[in-house]
Every structure is written in structure tokens, then in C-alpha cells.
Amino acid sequence: MVVSIWRRLIAIVHVRRERSRARCQLAAMSERELQDCGMTRAEIAYELRRPVRRS
């Protein structure tokens, strides 16, 4: 039981780091790169304002 709790915690930390890294990459994208992805600055701003803990 203790092992499964630790595994869950490690998985949560891993997901949070991945999401944080993705948000940083989105924030650093140029307008052209965002257009290629089909996203706007407003969508990126919304995503960056969301807490990391929520999916």
C-alpha cells in the first residue's frame, strides 16, 4: 500500500513537470509557430493562467 502511494505521488510530480515544461514552451513560441499549431496568444494566455495542478 505504501509503495502504491509513493508511485502515485511520483506520477503526479512527473505529470506536473511535463505540463509546466509544455506551458513554458508555449509561452516562448513566436506568432508564426502558434499559427502553425492553430493556436492564438489568447489561448496560450488562458492556458498559462491555469494552475498547474488542474488538467
Secondary structure, DSSP 4 states (H G I P E B T S, - for coil): -HHHHHHHHHHHHHHHHHHHHHHHHHHH--HHHHHHHT--HHHHHHHHHS-TT--
